[in-house]
Amino acid sequence: MVSGSTNRHSGRKDVIMQNDASPGLYVHVPFCRSRCTYCDFHVAALRPGVVSEYVAALVAEIRKYADSGFRPRTIFVGGGTPSALPIDEWKLLLSTLSDSFSGDLVEWTIEANPESICKDKIQIALGLGVDRFSTGAQTFSEKGLSLMGRRHDAERVSTVHQWFSECGVPRTSLDLIVGWPGQDLESIEVDLESVRSIDPDHISLYHLSYEAGTWLHAMRERGGLKPLLDESCIEYSNTFLNGLADQGYQRYEVSNLAKRGGASLHNLNYWLRGEYLGVGSGAASFLKGKRWKNKPDVSAYISKAGKPDQVDVEFPDSQRTMTELIMLQLRLAVGLDTRLFSELTSIDFLDVCGGSLRIFAEQGLLVQEADRIFATDSGFDLLDSIILQFVEDVEKSWNAGT
Ligand code: SF4
């Protein structure tokens, strides 16, 4: 057995394992009023005529799968900005999902942006079976919100969570971003205090990245802003993680923390390489050994009326499966299941990656316990490099004909 230090923030003991779970359903609502400065997602302008045609096509696609017998265990309605849907489309989409699937669900999440969610929409959603709202706060610093092009102010996030509480929303999540230019320890303290007062049961803590095509990327290339140093990003991230741990949050995935059993079952299914279906323009699916995406084109999606073109179709072979398991499961505090790895690929993880694993364990980055390999806190800081090394090991072994 290879051993090492364990995680202060780890939620390993509490996370619900669900390798045999039935599929999740992701519903993509691509509309936003404006594009945030860091965002490279597939989004479209919010135009009323287009939105109602899009929701009609989405309803047709959902009904098609419901009629074929598809039954999800979890639903996640994301975007884009689902909460920006006008109230009629909000009702139509959610009542279609409720009529089609509600009996079999263990979790139903909707993403809500603070500026576009209201009490009416919350109550309609709750009445139809939604039990979890995820809010894109990103920061409680007005300077940070402005830099990231967000359309809400800090106070609005607290107001929305007050509504969640008054309406009886059972579970809530907040998204936060670490590493934006100009962020400092003082603003992180403000963020942590705001989290303490809102007290959601789930936090997603993302690192800002400068994706090509975004406003922030262009500004950085032009020298119009000064990115934080990598060391500052790590320091700030650790300040967040320590502050959240002090509030009782456990890190169950590299970017996600939960308290009161609030881990996202829908997202856990992705990281465990479970099956899921995506509906809507650009939505990705993995079902019965096949991966594909709906063509990311809102006009084409509308014209296909529920039968969108599929792109990026692939049937992962053993090599691809190994890579996916490494990339997905090492993100989790419970880590990679080496027994499952062998079952799915017919290859022993230790035969292929044992050498690198020993080195990472000696460096205190990874731990092996029984049939699990998981990252320590220091390992999470270097997770990309660890994953890259294992993927190289897999490729080398595959090419050598192991
Ligand atoms: S609200 Fe979300 S999806 Fe829309 S532009 Fe901003 S980050 Fe992108």
Boltz pocket constraint, residues with backbone or C-beta under 6 A from the ligand:
constraints:
  - pocket:
      binder: B
      contacts: [[A, 31], [A, 32], [A, 34], [A, 35], [A, 36], [A, 39], [A, 40], [A, 41], [A, 43], [A, 79], [A, 80], [A, 81], [A, 113], [A, 136]]
      max_distance: 6.0
